[in-house]
Amino acid sequence: MLWFLVIGVISGWLAGIISRGGGFGFWGNMITGVIGSFVGGFLFNLLGISAYGTIGSIISATFGAVVLLWGVRIFFHVAPAAHKKE
């Protein structure tokens, strides 16, 4: 269980870096990564891709988290941090 949360934090942080240029803080990274791991596992299974080991889990969860953030941005019109106007 603890390892699952560690992978969630790492993948959430990586997804934040990839999609918006920065992380979401510890709890935001964890939530994004854990939900992303379910999304990534589903999508990898759908595509017939197998991910083994810790690196495979991080890649799958990061992919899922990026897709999750992309979907959130499309449906809720959330601007990335780099494009926000103050």
C-alpha positions as CSV (number, residue, x, y, z in Angstrom):
1,M,0.0,0.0,0.0
2,L,2.8,2.4,0.9
3,W,4.7,1.6,-2.3
4,F,1.5,2.3,-4.3
5,L,1.3,5.8,-2.7
6,V,5.0,6.5,-3.4
7,I,4.5,5.6,-7.1
8,G,1.4,7.8,-7.1
9,V,3.4,10.8,-5.8
10,I,6.2,10.3,-8.3
11,S,3.8,9.8,-11.3
12,G,1.7,12.8,-10.2
13,W,4.7,15.0,-10.0
14,L,6.0,13.8,-13.4
15,A,2.5,14.4,-14.9
16,G,2.4,17.9,-13.5
17,I,5.9,18.6,-15.0
18,I,4.9,17.2,-18.4
19,S,1.5,18.8,-18.7
20,R,1.8,22.1,-16.9
21,G,5.4,22.7,-16.0
22,G,5.1,22.1,-12.3
23,G,3.8,19.8,-9.6
24,F,0.7,20.1,-7.5
25,G,2.2,19.8,-4.0
26,F,2.4,16.6,-2.1
27,W,-1.3,15.8,-1.7
28,G,-2.2,16.9,-5.2
29,N,0.6,14.8,-6.7
30,M,-0.5,11.8,-4.7
31,I,-4.2,12.1,-5.7
32,T,-3.3,12.8,-9.4
33,G,-0.9,9.9,-9.5
34,V,-3.2,7.4,-7.7
35,I,-6.1,8.2,-10.0
36,G,-3.7,8.3,-13.0
37,S,-2.5,4.8,-12.1
38,F,-6.1,3.4,-12.5
39,V,-6.6,5.3,-15.7
40,G,-3.2,4.3,-17.1
41,G,-3.7,0.6,-16.1
42,F,-7.1,0.6,-17.9
43,L,-5.7,2.3,-21.0
44,F,-2.6,0.0,-21.1
45,N,-4.9,-3.0,-20.7
46,L,-7.2,-1.7,-23.5
47,L,-4.2,-1.2,-25.8
48,G,-2.7,-4.6,-24.9
49,I,0.5,-3.1,-23.3
50,S,2.0,-4.8,-20.3
51,A,4.0,-2.7,-17.7
52,Y,6.1,-4.7,-15.3
53,G,8.0,-3.6,-12.2
54,T,8.4,-0.3,-10.6
55,I,9.5,1.6,-13.7
56,G,6.6,0.1,-15.7
57,S,4.2,1.1,-12.9
58,I,5.5,4.7,-12.9
59,I,5.3,4.9,-16.7
60,S,1.7,3.6,-16.7
61,A,0.6,5.8,-13.8
62,T,2.3,8.9,-15.4
63,F,0.6,8.2,-18.7
64,G,-2.7,7.8,-17.0
65,A,-2.2,11.0,-15.0
66,V,-1.3,13.0,-18.1
67,V,-4.4,11.7,-19.8
68,L,-6.5,12.6,-16.7
69,L,-5.1,16.1,-16.6
70,W,-5.7,16.5,-20.3
71,G,-9.3,15.5,-19.8
72,V,-9.8,17.8,-16.9
73,R,-8.4,20.7,-18.9
74,I,-10.7,20.0,-21.8
75,F,-13.9,19.5,-19.8
76,F,-13.4,22.2,-17.2
77,H,-11.4,24.7,-19.3
78,V,-8.6,24.9,-16.8
79,A,-5.6,26.9,-18.1
80,P,-2.2,25.6,-17.5
81,A,-0.1,27.5,-14.9
82,A,2.2,28.9,-17.6
83,H,-0.8,30.6,-19.4
84,K,-2.7,32.0,-16.4
85,K,-3.2,35.7,-16.4
86,E,-3.2,37.5,-13.0
